[in-house]
Amino acid sequence: QVQLVESGGGLVQPGGSLRLSCAASGFTFSSKTMSWYRQAPGKERELVARIFSPDRSTNYADSVTSRFTISRDNDKNTVNLEMNNLQPKDTAIYFCSVLNVARRSWGQGTQNTVSS
């Protein structure tokens, strides 16, 4: 079965950086688009970034463009999210996600808090 395990969240001051990782298993990772979503308190879950395969093209939410970078390692079955110049508005639970066999699967999420 699909398993997605996120790591790397934490507390950071405004302007700081964090790197999230997601270890994936249970499906053919190299052939799937991988995504990062986030959900802030009281808000709906939103797409942050995704990376396609095999061309590794990417797209981002307008709110994170030029600050966040998504990447993947098809040998290690991991997808990463490098987040720079973090702001309080980026505070949320971040989820790794994949659409596999017409079903979207989610990791357990990792909390990122941006606060001074």
C-alpha positions in Angstrom: 0.0 0.0 0.0 1.0 3.6 -0.5 3.1 5.1 2.4 4.3 8.7 2.6 6.3 9.8 5.5 7.2 13.5 5.9 10.1 14.9 8.0 11.9 18.1 8.5 9.3 20.5 9.9 9.8 22.7 12.9 9.9 26.2 14.3 11.7 29.0 12.4 11.9 32.7 12.6 10.6 34.9 9.8 13.2 35.0 7.0 14.5 31.6 7.9 14.6 28.3 5.9 13.4 24.8 6.3 13.7 21.7 4.2 11.0 19.0 4.1 11.4 15.5 2.9 8.9 12.8 2.0 9.9 9.1 1.8 7.5 7.2 -0.5 6.8 3.5 -0.9 4.1 1.2 -2.2 3.9 2.5 -5.8 6.0 3.2 -8.8 7.5 6.5 -7.5 9.4 7.4 -10.7 6.2 7.5 -12.8 4.1 9.7 -10.5 3.6 13.4 -10.0 4.4 14.2 -6.4 2.9 17.1 -4.6 3.2 19.2 -1.4 0.0 20.6 0.2 -0.4 22.6 3.3 -3.3 23.4 5.7 -3.3 26.4 8.0 -5.6 26.6 11.0 -9.1 27.3 10.0 -8.3 27.1 6.3 -8.7 24.6 3.5 -5.8 22.5 2.4 -4.0 24.1 -0.6 -1.6 22.9 -3.2 1.9 24.4 -2.6 4.0 22.7 -5.3 4.2 19.7 -7.5 6.8 18.0 -9.6 6.0 15.9 -12.6 7.8 12.8 -14.0 9.8 12.0 -15.9 10.6 15.6 -17.1 10.7 17.0 -13.5 8.8 20.1 -14.5 7.3 22.0 -11.6 4.6 24.4 -10.7 4.0 26.4 -7.5 1.3 28.3 -5.8 1.6 32.1 -6.4 2.2 32.7 -2.7 5.4 30.6 -2.7 6.9 31.1 -6.1 10.5 32.2 -6.0 10.8 31.2 -2.3 10.1 27.4 -2.4 11.7 24.7 -4.5 10.4 21.2 -5.0 12.7 18.4 -6.1 12.7 14.6 -6.3 15.2 11.8 -6.2 13.8 8.8 -8.1 16.6 6.6 -6.9 15.7 7.2 -3.2 11.9 7.6 -3.7 12.0 10.9 -2.0 10.5 14.3 -2.7 11.8 17.4 -1.0 10.6 21.0 -0.5 13.2 23.7 0.2 11.5 26.7 1.8 13.3 30.0 2.0 12.4 33.4 3.3 9.6 31.9 5.4 6.9 34.2 6.7 4.2 33.7 9.4 1.7 33.2 6.6 3.6 29.9 5.8 2.7 28.5 9.2 0.7 25.3 8.5 0.8 21.5 8.5 2.6 20.4 5.3 1.5 17.1 3.6 3.2 15.0 0.9 0.7 13.6 -1.6 0.4 11.3 -4.6 -2.4 10.4 -6.9 -2.1 6.6 -7.6 -4.6 4.4 -9.2 -7.2 7.2 -9.1 -6.8 7.6 -5.4 -5.1 10.5 -3.6 -2.9 9.4 -0.7 -1.5 11.6 2.0 1.3 11.5 4.6 0.7 12.2 8.2 1.9 15.8 7.8 4.6 17.8 9.4 4.1 21.1 11.3 5.9 24.2 10.2 5.7 27.2 12.4 7.1 30.6 11.5 7.2 32.9 14.4 9.6 35.4 16.1 
